[in-house]
Amino acid sequence: MTAAPTAAPTAARTAPTPGRHRPALRAAVVAAVGAGLLATLAPAATARPAGGPVAAGCGDRHAAAARPGAVADPGAVDAAGRHADWSAADAALAGMTDPGYATSALAAVREDGRLVWRNATGVAELATGEPADPRGSFRIGSATKTFVSTTLLQLVGERRLDLDDRLECLLPGIVPNSTGITVRQLLNHTSGVADYTQDQAFDYRRPEWLDGGRFKHYSLRDLVDISRRYPPAFAPGADWQYSNTNYVLIGMIIEKLTGRGWSEEVTRRIIRPLGLTGTRMPGDSPIIPGPHAHGYYKSDTGPADVTLLNPTMAGSSGAGVSTTADLTTFLQALFDGRLLRPAELAAMQQTTTHGEGRSYGLGLQRLDTPCGTFWGHAGGFPSYVTMMLGSADGKRQFAASTTVYDIPDQDTAYAVWNKVTTTALCGPQTGPAGSAPGSAPAPVPVPAAGSGLARSAW
């Protein structure tokens, strides 16, 4: 599974420790540095089953080696049907792959329902040098959490449970402090539940993981049981700390209430109704279907292909596969009201009051940019780093994926990814306040510590 690049990447660097607490947008990139383990349908008419049992006892409301030029999608046009000048965004995207920081990078911007820019740079596979496909699929890591949170909030809208219901009445005795943990605290990472990914079984740097551990099957209960080996981080509601176990528990709650697997429910409620043909919650399948860029881990012996793995290691906290077009479609539908009623969508954007969680809502993370406030989620999986962001008015969405290989340090990782994000979001269709269309955006401020855009193994 190891492919020799046609041009030697830069020297090996030290990868970050999985599961360590890191700030916001910066962490979305560094989480996978070195291949680290981010209508018009009215709400009442969305594809959601009505009624159903409430939760019993839960309240009254229940790198790039070959570096071909960027491969643009010729179908992307602006809202007026014209091909806008996205050369600055193209250059920013190439800034991920040209220095060898990543083997591939792809991104897209949707505005008023149309893809106005979609591009890719780098290679899909080191051995062949085949250019990365802008339409390709990729592992989205913790961006899965927004799909899972939306599904859970649909159940809240159906009065199947309440955000303030206690975990103990839904999954009795499942984790320590379950009597004091609410559903809301799971969704916004204030539960204090230990993150199972701190266990060495999920350390991608260990030979055991690379040689076979990455193909191991885990049930959701297996992941929760691993988390129980570690003490709670704090009492429920006392602080904020990102924990993938929270969303494993949310997946289990979805299964308890619906009688169906969490992935089936996400597919039935979101993926299929929106026609997200490139999106799937893949269960045990180690394959990324269709065109996709391979992910590589920089080992002492060269690039190791880590594309194939068993995504149950992430489960409902990060197993998803998608495309930039599908992620932007999903965010557009979320914010234009096709997936949630107003009350649940508003709750999703209620951030916590704790320092490191002040930009984290219920499966949504806030990023303030020179051209407005955007909401979304980042994700990291071995080699793959994902970002998806959308404006709250549903008019503009951005999604990107890169297969990180050899970034020299975290500041560089943040800077190059920041440039891609801001140039795309504040590009020719809008531009930051006071600037001419197409001009370079002002830099996005580094979010306050822990403001939310992903850290963690996923």
C-alpha positions as CSV (number, residue, x, y, z in Angstrom):
1,M,0.0,0.0,0.0
2,T,3.0,2.3,-0.2
3,A,3.6,4.3,-3.3
4,A,6.8,6.0,-4.2
5,P,6.3,9.6,-5.3
6,T,7.8,10.8,-8.5
7,A,9.4,13.7,-6.6
8,A,10.7,13.5,-3.1
9,P,8.5,15.3,-0.6
10,T,10.1,17.6,2.0
11,A,11.6,16.3,5.2
12,A,9.4,14.5,7.8
13,R,7.8,16.5,10.5
14,T,6.3,15.6,13.9
15,A,2.6,15.0,13.7
16,P,0.3,16.4,16.4
17,T,-1.0,14.2,19.1
18,P,-4.6,12.9,18.4
19,G,-7.3,14.1,20.8
20,R,-5.3,17.1,22.2
21,H,-7.3,20.2,22.8
22,R,-6.5,22.8,20.1
23,P,-8.0,26.1,19.0
24,A,-10.6,26.5,16.3
25,L,-9.9,26.9,12.6
26,R,-6.3,26.3,13.1
27,A,-7.0,22.9,14.5
28,A,-9.1,21.9,11.5
29,V,-5.8,21.9,9.5
30,V,-3.4,20.6,12.1
31,A,-5.7,17.8,13.1
32,A,-4.4,15.9,10.1
33,V,-1.0,17.4,9.5
34,G,1.3,14.5,8.7
35,A,-1.7,12.4,7.8
36,G,-3.3,12.8,11.2
37,L,-6.2,11.0,12.6
38,L,-12.4,18.3,10.7
39,A,-37.1,25.4,-2.3
40,T,-38.3,25.3,-1.3
41,L,-39.7,22.7,0.8
42,A,-41.4,24.2,3.8
43,P,-40.3,22.7,7.1
44,A,-43.6,20.8,7.5
45,A,-43.1,19.2,4.1
46,T,-39.5,17.8,4.6
47,A,-38.9,14.1,4.5
48,R,-39.4,13.3,8.1
49,P,-41.6,10.6,9.6
50,A,-44.3,12.1,11.8
51,G,-45.2,11.0,15.2
52,G,-43.5,8.0,16.7
53,P,-42.8,7.0,20.4
54,V,-41.3,9.5,22.7
55,A,-38.3,8.7,24.9
56,A,-39.9,6.9,27.9
57,G,-39.4,8.8,31.1
58,C,-37.6,11.7,29.6
59,G,-39.9,14.6,30.3
60,D,-43.1,16.0,28.8
61,R,-41.7,16.9,25.4
62,H,-40.3,14.2,24.3
63,A,2.8,15.6,-1.4
64,A,2.5,16.3,-3.8
65,A,4.7,14.5,-6.2
66,A,3.5,15.3,-9.7
67,R,1.9,18.7,-9.5
68,P,-0.4,19.2,-12.5
69,G,-2.1,22.5,-13.0
70,A,-5.4,23.0,-11.3
71,V,-8.3,21.1,-12.8
72,A,-11.3,23.5,-12.9
73,D,-14.9,22.4,-13.3
74,P,-16.1,24.0,-16.5
75,G,-19.7,23.8,-15.3
76,A,-19.2,26.3,-12.5
77,V,-20.8,29.7,-13.3
78,D,-21.8,32.8,-11.3
79,A,-25.4,33.7,-10.5
80,A,-25.7,35.5,-13.8
81,G,-24.5,32.5,-15.7
82,R,-21.1,33.9,-16.4
83,H,-17.7,32.4,-15.7
84,A,-16.2,34.7,-13.0
85,D,-12.5,35.2,-12.5
86,W,-11.5,32.9,-9.7
87,S,-7.8,33.0,-10.4
88,A,-7.0,34.1,-6.8
89,A,-8.9,31.2,-5.4
90,D,-7.2,28.8,-7.9
91,A,-3.8,30.2,-6.7
92,A,-4.7,29.8,-3.0
93,L,-5.8,26.2,-3.6
94,A,-2.5,25.4,-5.4
95,G,-0.7,26.8,-2.4
96,M,-1.6,23.6,-0.6
97,T,-0.1,21.3,-3.1
98,D,2.6,23.2,-5.0
99,P,5.0,23.3,-1.9
100,G,4.2,19.7,-1.1
101,Y,2.1,20.3,2.0
102,A,-0.7,18.2,0.5
103,T,-1.0,15.7,-2.3
104,S,-4.4,17.0,-3.3
105,A,-6.7,19.9,-2.6
106,L,-10.2,20.5,-3.9
107,A,-12.8,23.2,-3.1
108,A,-16.1,24.7,-4.3
109,V,-18.3,27.7,-3.7
110,R,-22.0,27.7,-4.2
111,E,-24.0,31.0,-4.4
112,D,-27.7,31.3,-4.8
113,G,-28.0,27.6,-5.5
114,R,-25.3,27.5,-8.3
115,L,-21.8,26.3,-8.1
116,V,-19.8,29.4,-9.0
117,W,-16.4,27.9,-8.5
118,R,-15.1,24.3,-8.2
119,N,-11.5,23.3,-8.6
120,A,-8.8,20.8,-7.7
121,T,-5.1,20.8,-7.7
122,G,-2.5,18.1,-7.0
123,V,-2.8,14.4,-7.7
124,A,-5.3,11.7,-7.0
125,E,-2.6,9.1,-6.6
126,L,1.2,9.4,-6.2
127,A,2.0,6.3,-8.2
128,T,0.1,7.4,-11.3
129,G,0.2,11.2,-11.1
130,E,-3.4,11.3,-12.2
131,P,-4.8,14.8,-11.5
132,A,-7.2,15.2,-8.6
133,D,-10.8,15.4,-9.7
134,P,-12.8,18.5,-8.5
135,R,-15.9,16.2,-8.4
136,G,-14.1,13.6,-6.3
137,S,-15.2,12.1,-3.0
138,F,-13.3,12.3,0.3
139,R,-13.6,11.4,4.0
140,I,-15.3,14.3,5.8
141,G,-14.4,13.3,9.4
142,S,-16.2,15.5,12.0
143,A,-18.2,17.3,9.3
144,T,-20.3,14.1,9.8
145,K,-21.4,15.6,13.1
146,T,-23.5,18.3,11.4
147,F,-25.5,15.6,9.6
148,V,-26.0,13.6,12.8
149,S,-26.9,16.7,14.8
150,T,-29.5,17.7,12.1
151,T,-31.0,14.2,12.3
152,L,-31.3,14.4,16.1
153,L,-32.8,17.9,15.9
154,Q,-35.4,16.6,13.5
155,L,-36.4,14.1,16.2
156,V,-36.6,17.0,18.7
157,G,-38.9,18.9,16.2
158,E,-41.1,15.7,16.1
159,R,-41.3,15.8,19.9
160,R,-39.6,12.4,20.2
161,L,-37.3,13.9,22.8
162,D,-36.2,17.2,24.3
163,L,-32.8,18.9,24.3
164,D,-32.9,19.0,28.1
165,D,-33.7,15.3,28.4
166,R,-31.1,13.4,30.5
167,L,-28.8,10.8,29.0
168,E,-29.7,8.4,31.8
169,C,-33.3,8.1,30.7
170,L,-32.3,7.4,27.1
171,L,-29.3,5.2,27.6
172,P,-29.2,4.2,31.3
173,G,-25.8,3.8,32.9
174,I,-24.0,4.2,29.6
175,V,-21.3,6.6,30.9
176,P,-20.3,8.1,34.2
177,N,-22.4,11.2,35.2
178,S,-25.2,10.1,32.8
179,T,-27.8,11.3,35.3
180,G,-26.5,14.9,35.0
181,I,-25.8,15.0,31.2
182,T,-28.4,16.4,28.8
183,V,-28.8,15.8,25.1
184,R,-27.9,19.5,24.6
185,Q,-24.6,19.0,26.4
186,L,-23.7,16.1,24.2
187,L,-24.4,18.2,21.1
188,N,-22.3,21.2,22.3
189,H,-19.5,19.2,23.9
190,T,-20.2,20.4,27.5
191,S,-20.9,16.9,28.8
192,G,-17.4,16.2,30.1
193,V,-17.6,12.7,28.7
194,A,-14.0,11.4,27.9
195,D,-13.0,11.3,24.3
196,Y,-12.4,7.7,23.2
197,T,-9.9,8.8,20.5
198,Q,-7.3,9.4,23.2
199,D,-6.8,5.7,23.4
200,Q,-3.7,4.4,21.7
201,A,-5.8,2.2,19.5
202,F,-6.5,5.3,17.4
203,D,-3.0,6.6,17.3
204,Y,-2.3,6.6,13.5
205,R,1.5,6.8,14.2
206,R,1.7,3.3,15.7
207,P,2.8,0.6,13.3
208,E,0.0,-1.6,14.8
209,W,-2.6,0.9,13.4
210,L,-1.1,1.2,10.0
211,D,-0.5,-2.6,9.7
212,G,-4.0,-3.8,10.6
213,G,-5.6,-1.8,13.4
214,R,-7.2,0.6,10.9
215,F,-9.3,-2.3,9.6
216,K,-10.8,-3.3,12.9
217,H,-14.6,-3.1,13.3
218,Y,-16.0,-1.1,16.2
219,S,-19.6,-0.8,17.2
220,L,-20.9,2.4,18.7
221,R,-21.0,0.6,22.1
222,D,-17.4,-0.5,21.6
223,L,-16.3,3.2,21.2
224,V,-18.2,4.2,24.3
225,D,-16.7,1.4,26.3
226,I,-13.2,2.6,25.3
227,S,-14.1,6.1,26.5
228,R,-15.0,4.6,30.0
229,R,-11.4,3.7,30.5
230,Y,-10.7,7.4,31.1
231,P,-12.2,9.7,33.7
232,P,-14.7,12.5,32.8
233,A,-13.0,15.7,31.9
234,F,-15.3,17.8,34.2
235,A,-18.8,17.7,35.7
236,P,-21.6,18.1,33.1
237,G,-22.1,21.7,32.0
238,A,-19.0,22.9,33.9
239,D,-16.7,23.5,30.9
240,W,-16.3,22.8,27.2
241,Q,-14.1,20.1,25.6
242,Y,-14.5,18.5,22.2
243,S,-15.2,14.8,22.6
244,N,-16.0,12.4,19.8
245,T,-17.8,10.2,22.3
246,N,-20.5,12.8,22.5
247,Y,-21.6,12.1,19.0
248,V,-21.2,8.4,19.3
249,L,-23.8,8.7,22.1
250,I,-26.0,10.9,19.8
251,G,-25.8,8.1,17.2
252,M,-27.0,5.6,19.8
253,I,-29.9,7.9,20.9
254,I,-31.0,8.1,17.2
255,E,-30.9,4.3,17.0
256,K,-32.9,4.0,20.3
257,L,-35.6,6.3,19.2
258,T,-36.0,5.2,15.6
259,G,-35.2,1.5,15.7
260,R,-32.9,2.1,12.7
261,G,-29.1,2.5,12.4
262,W,-27.8,6.1,12.7
263,S,-26.4,5.9,9.2
264,E,-29.7,4.6,7.8
265,E,-31.5,7.4,9.5
266,V,-29.1,10.1,8.2
267,T,-29.5,8.7,4.7
268,R,-33.3,8.5,4.9
269,R,-33.8,12.0,6.3
270,I,-31.0,14.0,4.6
271,I,-28.9,12.3,2.0
272,R,-31.7,10.8,-0.1
273,P,-34.2,13.7,0.1
274,L,-31.5,16.2,-1.0
275,G,-30.2,13.9,-3.8
276,L,-26.7,13.9,-2.3
277,T,-25.5,11.2,-4.7
278,G,-21.8,11.5,-3.6
279,T,-22.5,11.3,0.1
280,R,-22.7,8.1,2.2
281,M,-22.3,6.9,5.7
282,P,-20.3,3.8,4.8
283,G,-20.6,1.4,7.7
284,D,-17.7,-1.1,7.5
285,S,-16.8,-0.5,3.9
286,P,-13.1,0.6,3.6
287,I,-13.5,2.0,0.1
288,I,-14.2,5.6,-1.0
289,P,-16.5,5.0,-4.0
290,G,-15.9,6.8,-7.3
291,P,-13.2,9.2,-8.2
292,H,-11.2,10.2,-5.1
293,A,-7.8,11.4,-4.0
294,H,-5.7,8.9,-2.0
295,G,-4.5,9.9,1.5
296,Y,-1.0,9.3,2.6
297,Y,0.8,9.1,5.9
298,K,4.5,10.2,5.8
299,S,6.3,7.3,7.4
300,D,10.0,6.8,7.9
301,T,10.0,4.6,4.8
302,G,8.1,7.0,2.6
303,P,4.4,7.6,1.8
304,A,2.0,5.0,3.1
305,D,-1.4,4.9,1.5
306,V,-4.0,5.2,4.3
307,T,-7.0,5.6,2.0
308,L,-8.4,2.2,2.9
309,L,-9.6,1.8,6.5
310,N,-12.7,0.8,8.4
311,P,-14.7,4.0,9.2
312,T,-16.4,2.4,12.1
313,M,-13.5,3.7,14.1
314,A,-15.3,7.1,13.9
315,G,-18.9,5.9,13.7
316,S,-21.5,8.7,14.1
317,S,-18.7,11.1,15.1
318,G,-17.0,11.1,11.8
319,A,-17.4,8.3,9.3
320,G,-19.0,10.1,6.4
321,V,-17.8,10.4,2.8
322,S,-19.0,13.3,0.6
323,T,-18.0,15.8,-2.2
324,T,-17.7,19.5,-2.2
325,A,-20.9,19.9,-4.3
326,D,-22.9,17.7,-1.8
327,L,-21.6,19.5,1.3
328,T,-22.5,22.9,-0.1
329,T,-25.9,21.6,-1.1
330,F,-26.4,20.2,2.4
331,L,-25.5,23.5,4.0
332,Q,-27.8,25.5,1.7
333,A,-30.7,23.2,2.5
334,L,-29.9,23.4,6.2
335,F,-29.9,27.2,6.3
336,D,-32.8,27.8,3.9
337,G,-35.1,25.8,6.2
338,R,-35.6,22.6,4.3
339,L,-34.2,20.3,7.0
340,L,-35.1,21.9,10.3
341,R,-37.9,24.1,11.7
342,P,-36.9,27.6,12.8
343,A,-36.7,26.7,16.5
344,E,-34.3,23.8,16.0
345,L,-32.2,25.7,13.5
346,A,-32.0,28.6,16.0
347,A,-31.0,26.2,18.8
348,M,-28.3,24.8,16.5
349,Q,-26.7,28.2,16.4
350,Q,-26.7,28.8,20.1
351,T,-23.1,28.6,21.2
352,T,-21.9,27.8,24.7
353,T,-20.8,30.3,27.3
354,H,-17.5,28.5,28.1
355,G,-14.3,30.0,26.7
356,E,-13.2,27.3,24.3
357,G,-16.8,26.7,23.2
358,R,-18.0,30.2,22.5
359,S,-18.2,29.5,18.8
360,Y,-19.6,26.0,19.0
361,G,-23.3,25.4,18.8
362,L,-25.1,22.1,18.4
363,G,-23.0,20.4,15.7
364,L,-22.3,23.8,14.1
365,Q,-19.3,26.0,14.4
366,R,-19.1,29.7,13.8
367,L,-16.4,31.5,11.9
368,D,-16.4,35.3,11.5
369,T,-14.7,36.6,8.3
370,P,-14.2,39.9,6.6
371,C,-17.2,39.1,4.4
372,G,-19.5,37.9,7.1
373,T,-20.3,35.2,9.6
374,F,-20.4,31.6,8.4
375,W,-21.5,28.4,10.1
376,G,-20.3,24.9,9.4
377,H,-17.9,22.2,10.6
378,A,-14.4,21.0,10.0
379,G,-13.1,17.5,10.1
380,G,-9.9,15.5,10.1
381,F,-9.4,11.8,9.3
382,P,-6.1,10.1,8.5
383,S,-4.6,12.4,5.9
384,Y,-8.0,14.0,5.0
385,V,-8.9,17.5,6.2
386,T,-12.3,18.9,5.4
387,M,-14.0,22.3,5.9
388,M,-17.6,23.3,5.1
389,L,-19.1,26.7,5.8
390,G,-22.3,28.5,4.9
391,S,-23.9,31.8,5.4
392,A,-26.9,31.8,7.7
393,D,-29.1,33.3,5.0
394,G,-28.5,30.2,2.8
395,K,-27.0,32.3,0.0
396,R,-23.4,31.2,0.0
397,Q,-21.6,27.9,0.9
398,F,-18.0,26.8,0.8
399,A,-16.5,23.3,1.1
400,A,-13.0,22.0,0.7
401,S,-10.9,18.9,1.2
402,T,-7.1,18.4,1.2
403,T,-5.0,15.3,1.7
404,V,-2.3,16.7,4.0
405,Y,1.1,15.2,3.7
406,D,4.0,17.3,4.9
407,I,3.3,20.7,6.4
408,P,6.4,22.1,8.3
409,D,4.5,23.6,11.3
410,Q,1.1,24.5,12.6
411,D,1.4,28.2,11.7
412,T,2.1,27.3,8.1
413,A,-0.8,24.8,8.1
414,Y,-3.2,27.5,9.4
415,A,-1.9,30.2,7.0
416,V,-2.3,28.2,3.8
417,W,-5.7,26.8,4.8
418,N,-6.8,30.2,5.9
419,K,-5.9,31.7,2.5
420,V,-7.9,29.1,0.7
421,T,-11.0,29.6,3.0
422,T,-11.0,33.4,2.9
423,T,-10.2,33.8,-0.7
424,A,-13.0,31.4,-1.7
425,L,-15.5,32.9,0.8
426,C,-14.6,36.5,0.0
427,G,-13.9,36.0,-3.7
428,P,-15.0,37.8,-6.8
429,Q,-18.7,37.3,-6.2
430,T,-18.5,39.5,-3.0
431,G,-15.1,40.6,-1.7
432,P,-14.6,41.9,1.8
433,A,-16.0,45.3,2.8
434,G,-14.2,48.1,1.1
435,S,-12.4,46.0,-1.5
436,A,-12.9,45.6,-5.2
437,P,-14.3,42.3,-6.5
438,G,-11.5,39.8,-7.0
439,S,-9.1,41.6,-4.6
440,A,-7.3,39.6,-1.9
441,P,-9.3,39.3,1.3
442,A,-8.1,40.6,4.6
443,P,-6.9,37.8,6.8
444,V,-9.4,36.1,9.0
445,P,-8.6,36.6,12.7
446,V,-7.3,33.6,14.5
447,P,-10.3,32.4,16.5
448,A,-10.1,32.5,20.2
449,A,-8.8,29.4,21.9
450,G,-11.3,26.6,21.4
451,S,-13.8,28.6,19.5
452,G,-14.7,25.5,17.7
453,L,-13.7,24.7,14.2
454,A,-12.5,21.2,15.0
455,R,-9.7,19.6,16.8
456,S,-9.5,16.0,17.7
457,A,-8.7,12.8,15.9
458,W,-11.6,13.4,13.6
